[in-house]
C-alpha cells in the first residue's frame, strides 16, 4: 500500500493510562534488550521525521530502562570532512551494532533522499541512485542477522508551528531551534514530495516503514514504543536466560555465610 502522510494527522489523544502503559512498555523493552544481550542479537532502530516531530522524546522514553553498555544513540547531523571523503553510507556502516547491542539513529542514511535532495547537496543522479543503494544496504543488514526498525514521525504544519513557537518563546528551549528549522518549513511541499518518493521506493517487505502520527505526543510515544517492542521481540527468543550453575553455587554458599 502507498503511504500517504495526510493519513497521519488526526492527532487523537491517547485514551489509555499513559503513565502505566508507558511503564509497562519500558519494562518490556528492558527485557527485550536483555534478550538481545544474552542471545547475541543486534538491532537498529532508525527514526526520521520533521523538525519538532518528537523523535527525541520517543528515543528518551524508549531507552529509559536500557543498560547503557549495550546501546548507542547516534544523532545524525551534516557529514564531517572525513565522512564526505567516503560514500554516503560509510558513516552509517561504521556505527552498526555488534551482536548483543542496539543502535538508535536519530535521522539516518535517508538524508540523501530527503534533506540532501531538497537542499541541493546531492545531484539528481545521486539521490535517484541512492534508493537502490539504500535498499541493498538494508537487505544486507538484515541478512547479517540484524533487526531493522524504521520509524517516520509525522506532524501537521499546524502542530509543527505550535512546537517551533514554543521553542522560540521558552528561553530553555531556544537551543533546540535554528535557521534550518525555518528553511525546511518554507519548503514543506518539496519535503513532502521527497518523503512520498522515499516511501514509494524504500518501503520494502523486509524493511517496511512505520509512520507515527506525532500530533499528540503521548499517543505517538506509545505507538512508537509498541512498534519497536513488537518488531524486536519477533526476532529474538524471549525465554528468560538460565542462571550460570557455577555462579548459583558460589552465590548460595555466600548467602549461607551471612
N, C-alpha and C positions, 0 to 999 in steps of 0.2 A: 504494500500500500504506500502511496505517496504521502510524505509528511508535509502537512500544511501548518505553519506556526500560528495561523489565525485560529486554529482549533485549540490552542493552549493559552487562552487569555480570559478564562472565566473568573479566575481569582476567588474561587469558592473558599469560604472559611473552613478550617479543619473542625469536624464535628465531634471527634473523639476527645479523650482526656489527654491533652498534648503532653504534659509533663510525664504522666505514667507511661504513655505509649512510646515516648522518646527514650525513657529509661530502659524500657523493655527491649527496644531495638538496639540500644547501645550495649546492653548485656549480651544480646545475641551476636552482635558484631565482635565483641570481645572474644567470645567462644570461637567464632569463625576465624579470627586472627590466630588463636592458639592452634586450631586445626591446621592452618596453613604452616605454622611453625613446625609442628611435630610431624606433619605429613610431607614436609619439604616441597610445598606448593608455592608458586609465585603468582602474583596478580597485579594488574594495572587497572586503576580506576582513573578515568580521564574526564574532566569537566570542561565544557565550552559553554559560551553564553554571552549575553550582553553585559556591558558595564553596569554595575549596581544590581545585577540579577540575583545575587545571594549565593554565589559559588563559595565564597569564603566561609559563610555561616554554615553551609552544608558540610564542608570539609572539617570545620571545627567540631561539629557535633558527631560526625562520622568517626573521627579518630579519638574522641574524648577518652575512651577506655582502652585504647590500644597501647601495647608496650612499645615505647619509643625506640627500642633497639631493633625492631623488626618492621618498621615502616618509614617512609620518607615522603615529604610533601615537596613538590617542585613547582614553585611559582614561575611561570614562563614569561619572560619579557623579551625585548628585542635581542637578537643574537649578538654575541660578542665578536670581536675581530677574529679570534681563533675559530669560532663556530662558523663564521662566514666563509672561512677558507675551506670548509668541507661541504658536502651535500646537505640539504636542509634537514634530513632525518638523522644526521650524525649525532647531534647533541641529545637526541632522544634515545638513540641506541646506547649511548654511554651512561644513561640513567636507568636502564631497565633493571628490574629487581633480580637478585639471586634467589634460588629456591628457599622458601621459608619466609620471604619478605613480600611486602606490598608497596608499590609505588603509586602515589597520587599526583596527578598532573593538573595543576590549576592553569588551564589553557594548554595547548598542545601543538602537535605537528599539523593540525588543521589551520594554523595560522597562515600557511602557504596559500590556501584556497579561500581564506577569509580576509584578514587584515592586509596581507601582502598583495592579494588580488585587488582589493578595493582601493588601497592607497598607492598602488603602482610600484610596490617594492619588488614584485615579481612580474615578469613579462607574461603576456597571454599564453605563449607556448609553454612557459614554465609552470604556471598554475593549472593549465589544462593537462599537462603531463603528470602533475602531482597526484591526480585521482588514482591512476593505476599504481603509482609508486606507493601511495598510502595503503591501498588495498593489499598489495603484495607484502608490505611491511607488517600489516596487521595479521595477515594469514600466516606468515612465518612465525610471528609472535605466539599465536595460538597453537600452531603445530609444535612449537617447542615445549608446550605444556603450561604456558602462562595464560591465566584467565584475563580477559579484557572486558571492561565495562565502560561504555561510552554514554555519558550524560550530556544533554544540552539543556541549560536552564534559560527559559524564555520569560521575558516580561513585556507587557504592553508599553507603548510610548508614554501613556498617562502615568503608569506606575513608575517607570524609569525616571521620568521628570520629577515625580514626588521625592524619590530617593536622592537624586542628584541635588535637588534643592535643599534637602535635609543635610547633606554633606557640606553644602555651602554655608548654611546658617549655623551649624553647630561647630564651634571652634575646635572641638576634639575629633571631628570627623573630616575636617578640611584636608588633612594629609592624604585622604583616600581618593581625592578627585584632582584632575588636572586638565590641561587643554585637550588632551587626546579624547577625553570623555565627550567633549562638545564637538570636536571634529567628527568623531564617529557618529554622534547623534544627528548631525547635519546630513549624514549620508545614509540614513536608515534605509531608504529604498534600495540603494546599492548593496548594503549589507544583507538585506532580506533576500535579494536575488542570489547573492553568493551563498547564503545559508541554504536556500532551497536547492541550489545546484549541488552543494555538498551532500545534502541528504539523498538526492537522486542518484549520485554517483557512488556513495560510500556506505549506504545503509544496506549492508550485506547480510545474508543468513548467518554467517559465522561471527560477524561483528556488527550487530544491529545498533541503531541509535535509540536512546530512551529520552524522550523530550519531557521536561518537567514544566508545568505551569507555575511560574515563580511569582505571580502577582500576590499570593498570600504566602508569607514566609514560613509559617508553621506547617501549612499543608505541603509546601514544597519540600521542606526538610524531611517530613515523614515519608513522602513519596520517594524521594531520592534515596534515603537510607534503606527503605524497604526493597527497592530495586537492586541496590548494591548487595544487600544481605542475601536476597534470593539468588542472584547471579553467582556470587562467591560460594554460597552454600551448595549449589548444584554441582560444583566441580571439585569438592573435597569431602572426604569421609568425616562425618560429624560424630563418630563414636568417640567417647572420651578416651584419652590416652591411658594405657595401663601404667601403673606405677613401677618403677625400676625395683626389682626384688632386692637387690643389694642395698639400695637406698632405704627401702622399707625396713629391712633387717636392722641396719645401723640406727635408723630413727627410732624404732620400737625399743631397742636396747638403751638408747639415750634417754628416752622418756621414763624408763623404769628406774633410772638412777636418780630421778628427782624426788 
